[in-house]
Amino acid sequence: MYEGPVQDLIDELGRLPGIGPKSAQRIAFHLLAAEPADVTRLQEVLQQVKEGVVFCDVCGNVSEETTCRICRDARRDKTLVCVVEEPKDVLAVERTREFKGRYHVLGGALDPLSGVGPDQLRVRELLARIGTDEISEVIVATDPNTEGEATATYLVRMLRDFPGLNVTRLASGLPMGGDLEFADELTLGRALSGRRSM
């Protein structure tokens, strides 16, 4: 335990996701040793993020304006919507350069044990978009874990009543460069059931 502001800084850094006590301590002492100009830049950027970043009114992605650049892009396919859990997932899909449609960010995944139900997610907004926009396919791209699977199942149930709407789920399987012997049963089973002709 350190005194006063140093311990306060370590405690606050430790509250960040993925930062444990040791990492929080290392970051705190790095900031203590940093040049004042570097710390000032960090403060300014944090302030700009809190004051200048909003969530897109259409899809829920992070944006500097009320509508994000993807929703404003007329070249994107309006009939195709990829549903993801978090804004960081939009970036992951965009990096593939395979998807040319638009997105819908739920803001999390169903997790009843943590008190996250459908009302805490942007499900109503998705249903409203499908009801008013000319969407023909919804790709459910939630994480392949318990919460993501529960969310995907819930969404499929909610979306199956829309006439002419194709609801798909991202395929899951073996990673490139992986060995079969190290794959878990669930991943290998999904790879087998999702096999395609060559």
N, C-alpha and C positions, 0 to 999 in steps of 0.2 A: 504494500500500500504506500502510495506517495501522498504528498501533502497538497491540499487545496486544488487549484486549477489544473494541475498535472493529472491528478487522479480523476477529476471531473472529465477531462478530455479523454482519458483512457476509457472511462465508463461509457461516454457517449459514442466513441468509436466502436466499442465492443457491442453496441446495440445494432450496428449495421449488419446486414445479412452477409454471411460468409467471413466475418471478421471475429476471430476468437480473441481471448485475452492476450495471448502473446503477440498476435498481429496488431492489436490495438495499441499495445505498449510500444512496439517498433514504430508504428506510424506516428504516435504522439512524440516520441523522441526525435524522429526525423523532422517533424514540424518545429520542434524546439530548436533544432540546429539549423533549420533552413533560413535563407536570407529573408528579411522582412518583405521584400518585393514579391517573393514567391508566395508567401503566406497571404499577402494582400490580394494577389491574383486569384488564389484559391477562394478566398472570401467573396470576391466579386463574382466569380463564376457561380458559386453556390447561391448567391443572392439573385443573379440573373435567372438561374434555373427556377427558383421559387417564384419569382415575379413575372417571368416572361414566357414560361412554358405552360400550355394548356392542353386539354384533351380534345381531339377532333370531335365536332358535333355529330359527324356522320358515323365514323368507325370507332372512335375511342382511342386512336393512336396519339402519341405525343406530337405536339405541333406548336409552332410559334403563332399561328393564326387559328381562327375558329374552325377552318377546314384544312386538313393536312395536305401535303403536296401530292400524295397518292390519290386521294379523293378528288383533287382538283385536276388531275392529269386526264385529259379527254382521250388519250390513246389507250388507257386501261380499259379492259373488258368489264363493262357494268353488269353483265349477266352472270359473272363468276365471283363468288365471295368465299374467301378463306377465313374460317373462324379460328382464332388463336386465343390463348389465355392472357398473355401479357404483351406490351409493346415490344419487348426484346425479341419476341417470337416473330414479329413482322420482319425485323432485320435478318433473322435466321433464314426465313423463307426467301426474302429478297436476294440474299447472297447466292442462292442457287441459280438465279437468272432464268428460272423455268416458269415462274408464275407471272401471268400478265393481267390478272384480275385485280379485284379490290379486297379489302380486309374488313374484319369485324373483331375488335378486341373485347373479350369478355370482362377482363379485369380480375382474373383469377380462375379457380376451378372449384367445383362443389366439394366441400369438406365439412360435413355435418359436425364432426368432432370439434372443429375450430369455429363453429357457428357460421359457416359460409354456405348459404342456401341460394336458390335461384334468384331471390330478391336482392341479394348482394352483388349479383353479376349483371351484366348488360344483356340479359336474355330478352327482356321486353323490347328493347331497342332493335335487336336482331329480328324479332318477329314483325315489328312495325316496318322495318326495311323491306322484308320479303313481301309483306302485304302491299306495299306501295311501289317499290322498284320493280324493274323487269329482270329479276334474278331467276336464272334457270338452274344453277347448280350451287350448292353450298358444300364446301370441303371442310370437314371437321378435322382440325389440326391441333387437337389438344395433346398434352404430354402422354406418353405411353406408361403412365403409372396409375395407381388406384383412383386418385382424384380425377385425373384426366379421362380415364375410361368411364367413370361414373358420369362425368360431365358430357362426354360424347354420347353415351346411352340416353341421357336425359334429353339432349338436343335432338337426337334422331326421333325420339318419341314425340317431341313438340313439333318437329318439322314434317313428319310423314303425312300430315293432313293437308298440306298445301298442294293443290293439283298441279301436275307438270313439273314439280320441283325434284331435281335429282340431288340426293344427299349422299356424299361419299366420305370416306375416312382415309387418312393417309395410310399407305401401306407401311408395315413394320417388318423388320427381318434382320438379316445379318449385315454387319458393317463390312465395307470393303477392307480387305487385308486381314480380316478376322479368321480364326480357326474354328471349325465346327466343334472340336472337343471342348472349347472354352465357352461356347454359347449356352445360356440357360435354357431350360425346357420350354418356357413360355415363348421366348424369342425364336427358337428353332421351330416350335410348333406353328407360330404365325408365319414364319418364312415358308414352311411347307404348304400351309393352307392358302397363302397368297402367291403361290408360284404362277409363272406365266409361260406361255409357249415361246419358243425361240425359233 
